[in-house]
């Protein structure tokens, strides 16, 4: 069980890893288990050797319908970058499935299963004050409502605290305040969030601000109000021609930031000039799911519209390279 079981528990049940890179190979699946390397080092208040997450990849074809689970308990989110991949997440149980579902299809083939932190784990075990470990001296806390975008290099730890702390004011008010501030700043600096900039910031800077991700394979940062995914460059010099978009920047450079809100907020609560955005239908199989895209600034607002068209709710944000950075794209196979 992630964040509760230990390496000793795992090896008592499964034995020592029997494959390369500390993995387990079984007849029908393979598993990779990540462990804590110290209190709050990986973002969690658990001792060395505690299981952080478990990643299981099936060797046989398995579809979502084969799971026999109640999908009403799962949030379904399509990856905005790799649009053929869909995530089914049950945060209360700490389960997430990645399925191959090209647009217009459902009941996809399961690629990976993640056993990770639960909602209760985030409340009780997430290191909200890890900034105090990273920095020897206390950082100045941004004023209430100060956008995370404008936090200086000397305040990155305090920025992380302003995101994760739920004690200053109510969760809903804090979400609206921070997101509205981010939206205002986005019109001028859309590609930057929380001091993290695509094609400029590094993995080291991200971890200074957000801590260590819950998974190295799909870096995820579980914050009280949202889940943040960060993509990093791994094809410097365009040395390999791939079927997906890569960037000619040093390895470990941020290429994309995706924020999924746990509680959608009204679009009208954000001070955004939508005349600068293009409305795009996202998934053909998800009714009412759209994006407002500003390619010039590399900023996208993900939202859902009610059937009557009267109400629109923001569900997430995407920060990508700007249009004038296309020269750094690697050729796609």
C-alpha positions in Angstrom: 0.0 0.0 0.0 1.6 3.3 -1.1 2.8 5.5 1.8 2.0 2.8 4.3 3.9 -0.3 3.3 7.7 -0.6 3.4 10.4 -2.2 1.2 10.5 -5.0 3.8 6.8 -5.7 3.4 7.2 -5.8 -0.4 10.2 -8.2 -0.4 8.5 -10.4 2.2 5.6 -10.8 -0.3 7.4 -10.7 -3.6 11.0 -11.4 -2.8 13.9 -9.4 -4.2 13.3 -7.6 -7.6 13.9 -10.1 -10.4 14.4 -7.7 -13.4 16.6 -4.8 -14.3 16.3 -1.4 -12.6 14.8 -3.0 -9.5 11.6 -4.1 -11.3 9.4 -7.2 -10.9 8.6 -9.4 -13.9 5.5 -11.7 -13.6 3.8 -13.9 -16.1 1.0 -11.4 -17.0 2.5 -8.1 -15.9 5.5 -6.2 -14.8 5.8 -3.8 -11.8 8.0 -1.0 -10.7 7.9 0.3 -7.1 9.3 3.6 -5.9 10.4 4.1 -2.4 11.0 7.1 -0.1 14.6 8.3 0.2 13.9 10.3 3.4 11.4 12.3 5.3 9.9 14.9 2.9 12.6 14.2 0.3 10.0 12.8 -2.1 7.3 15.1 -0.9 5.8 12.8 1.7 6.2 12.6 5.5 7.2 9.0 5.5 10.5 7.2 6.5 13.1 5.9 4.2 12.1 2.7 2.4 8.3 3.5 2.5 6.5 2.7 -0.8 5.7 5.9 -2.7 3.8 4.4 -5.6 3.5 1.3 -7.7 3.4 1.2 -11.5 2.0 -1.9 -13.2 2.1 -2.6 -16.9 0.1 -5.6 -18.2 1.6 -8.0 -20.7 -1.8 -9.2 -22.0 -4.5 -7.1 -23.6 -6.8 -5.7 -20.9 -9.6 -3.2 -21.4 -11.3 -0.8 -19.1 -14.5 -2.9 -19.1 -12.5 -5.9 -17.9 -11.8 -4.1 -14.6 -15.5 -4.4 -13.6 -15.2 -1.2 -11.6 -17.8 1.6 -11.1 -16.5 4.3 -13.5 -18.8 6.8 -11.9 -16.1 6.9 -9.1 -13.4 7.8 -11.6 -12.5 11.1 -13.3 -11.8 10.7 -17.0 -9.2 13.1 -18.4 -7.7 13.0 -21.9 -4.0 13.8 -22.1 -3.9 17.2 -24.0 -0.4 16.3 -25.3 -0.8 12.6 -26.2 -4.4 12.8 -27.1 -4.7 9.0 -27.6 -4.1 8.5 -23.9 -6.9 8.8 -21.3 -6.5 8.8 -17.6 -9.1 7.2 -15.3 -8.5 8.4 -11.7 -10.1 7.5 -8.4 -8.3 9.9 -6.0 -10.1 8.5 -2.9 -8.7 5.0 -3.6 -5.4 6.1 -5.0 -6.0 4.3 -8.3 -5.2 5.7 -11.8 -5.4 3.8 -15.1 -3.8 5.0 -18.4 -5.7 3.7 -21.4 -5.2 3.9 -25.1 -8.4 5.6 -26.4 -8.1 7.5 -29.7 -10.6 10.4 -29.9 -14.1 9.1 -30.6 -13.5 5.7 -28.9 -14.1 4.4 -25.4 -13.3 1.2 -23.4 -9.6 1.5 -24.3 -6.7 -0.8 -23.8 -5.0 -0.4 -20.4 -1.4 0.7 -20.8 -0.5 1.3 -17.2 -2.0 1.2 -13.7 -0.8 3.5 -11.0 -1.3 2.7 -7.3 -0.5 6.0 -5.6 -1.6 8.4 -2.8 -5.2 8.7 -1.7 -7.1 11.9 -0.9 -6.6 11.1 2.8 -2.9 10.6 2.2 -2.6 14.0 0.6 -4.4 15.6 3.7 -2.3 13.8 6.3 1.1 12.9 4.7 1.8 15.6 2.1 4.8 17.7 3.1 3.2 21.2 2.9 6.2 22.8 4.6 9.0 21.1 2.6 10.2 24.6 1.7 11.6 24.9 5.2 13.7 21.9 4.4 14.9 23.2 1.1 15.8 26.6 2.3 17.7 27.3 5.5 16.3 30.8 5.9 12.5 31.6 5.9 11.2 33.0 2.6 8.9 35.9 2.4 5.3 34.8 1.9 3.4 36.4 -1.0 0.6 38.6 0.0 -2.9 37.2 -0.2 -4.0 37.0 -3.8 -0.5 37.6 -5.2 -0.3 35.5 -8.4 2.1 32.5 -8.2 3.4 33.7 -11.6 5.0 36.8 -10.1 6.9 35.1 -7.2 10.6 35.9 -7.5 13.5 33.5 -7.4 14.0 34.3 -3.8 10.4 33.4 -3.0 10.0 30.0 -4.7 9.6 28.2 -1.3 7.0 30.6 -0.2 5.2 30.2 -3.5 4.9 26.5 -2.8 3.5 27.2 0.6 0.9 29.6 -0.8 -0.3 26.9 -3.1 -0.4 24.0 -0.6 -1.5 25.8 2.6 -5.2 25.6 3.4 -5.2 27.5 6.6 -5.3 31.1 5.4 -8.7 31.3 3.9 -11.4 28.9 2.6 -10.5 26.4 -0.1 -12.9 27.9 -2.6 -11.9 31.5 -2.1 -8.2 30.6 -2.3 -8.7 28.7 -5.5 -10.6 31.5 -7.2 -8.2 34.1 -6.0 -5.1 32.3 -7.1 -6.6 31.2 -10.4 -8.0 34.7 -11.2 -4.6 36.2 -10.5 -2.9 33.7 -12.7 -5.4 34.4 -15.5 -4.8 38.1 -15.3 -1.0 37.7 -15.5 -1.4 35.0 -18.2 -2.3 37.7 -20.8 1.2 39.0 -20.6 3.1 36.0 -19.3 0.9 33.1 -20.2 3.7 30.5 -20.6 4.9 31.0 -17.0 3.2 29.5 -13.9 4.6 29.6 -10.4 8.0 30.7 -11.6 8.2 27.7 -14.0 8.5 28.5 -17.7 8.4 26.0 -20.6 11.6 25.7 -22.6 13.4 27.6 -19.9 13.0 26.1 -16.4 14.7 22.9 -15.4 13.6 19.9 -13.4 15.7 21.2 -10.5 13.8 24.4 -10.3 10.4 22.6 -10.5 11.4 20.4 -7.6 12.6 23.4 -5.6 9.1 24.8 -5.9 6.8 21.8 -6.0 8.9 19.1 -4.3 9.7 15.6 -5.7 6.9 14.2 -7.9 4.9 11.1 -6.9 6.1 9.3 -10.0 9.1 9.6 -12.2 7.4 8.1 -15.2 4.6 10.6 -15.3 5.7 13.4 -13.0 2.7 14.4 -10.9 2.5 16.9 -8.1 -0.6 16.4 -5.9 -1.6 19.7 -4.4 -4.7 20.2 -2.2 -6.7 22.0 -5.0 -5.2 20.5 -8.1 -2.9 17.9 -9.7 0.0 19.3 -11.7 1.8 17.3 -14.4 5.1 18.5 -15.9 6.7 17.2 -19.1 10.5 17.4 -19.4 12.7 17.3 -22.5 14.5 14.1 -23.3 15.6 14.5 -26.9 18.4 17.1 -27.0 19.7 17.9 -30.4 16.7 16.1 -31.9 18.9 13.0 -31.9 15.9 10.7 -32.4 12.9 11.3 -34.7 9.8 10.3 -32.8 6.1 10.1 -33.6 5.3 12.7 -30.9 6.4 16.3 -30.5 9.8 16.8 -28.8 12.0 19.9 -28.4 15.6 20.7 -29.1 16.5 21.9 -25.6 18.7 20.4 -22.9 17.5 17.2 -21.2 15.4 17.9 -18.1 14.0 21.2 -19.4 10.3 21.8 -18.9 8.3 21.5 -22.1 4.7 21.5 -20.8 2.7 22.2 -17.6 -0.8 20.8 -17.1 -3.0 21.7 -14.2 -6.1 19.7 -13.4 -8.4 21.4 -10.9 -10.1 19.1 -8.4 -13.0 21.5 -8.1 -14.0 23.3 -11.4 -14.6 27.0 -11.0 -16.9 29.3 -13.1 -15.2 30.7 -16.2 -16.8 34.0 -15.6 -14.9 34.4 -12.3 -11.7 34.8 -14.3 -10.7 38.1 -15.8 -9.6 36.8 -19.2 -10.1 38.5 -22.6 -11.5 35.6 -24.5 -11.3 37.5 -27.8 -7.6 36.6 -27.8 -8.4 32.9 -27.6 -9.7 30.4 -30.1 -12.4 28.0 -28.9 -11.6 24.4 -29.8 -13.7 21.3 -29.2 -11.5 18.8 -27.4 -12.9 15.3 -27.3 -15.5 14.0 -29.7 -16.6 11.5 -27.2 -16.9 13.9 -24.3 -19.8 16.3 -24.7 -19.3 19.9 -23.7 -15.5 19.6 -23.3 -13.6 22.5 -24.9 -10.4 24.5 -24.8 -9.8 28.2 -25.1 -6.4 28.4 -26.9 -4.0 31.3 -27.2 -1.2 29.8 -29.4 0.8 33.0 -29.4 1.2 32.9 -25.7 1.2 29.2 -25.3 -1.7 29.3 -22.8 -4.8 27.1 -22.9 -7.9 27.1 -20.6 -9.7 23.8 -20.4 -13.4 23.9 -19.6 -16.7 22.2 -19.7 -19.9 23.7 -20.9 -23.4 22.8 -19.6 -25.8 21.4 -22.2 -27.8 24.7 -22.1 -24.7 26.6 -22.9 -25.3 29.1 -20.1 -22.6 28.0 -17.7 -19.0 27.2 -18.3 -16.6 25.8 -15.7 -12.8 25.8 -15.8 -11.3 22.3 -15.3 -7.6 23.0 -16.0 -4.8 25.0 -17.6 -2.0 24.1 -20.0 1.2 26.1 -20.3 3.1 25.3 -23.5 5.9 26.9 -25.6 4.9 30.1 -27.4 4.2 30.2 -31.2 7.5 32.1 -31.8 9.4 29.1 -30.3 8.4 26.7 -33.1 12.0 26.8 -34.4 12.9 24.6 -31.4 10.6 21.8 -32.4 12.1 18.5 -33.5 10.9 16.8 -36.7 8.1 14.4 -36.1 8.2 10.9 -37.7 
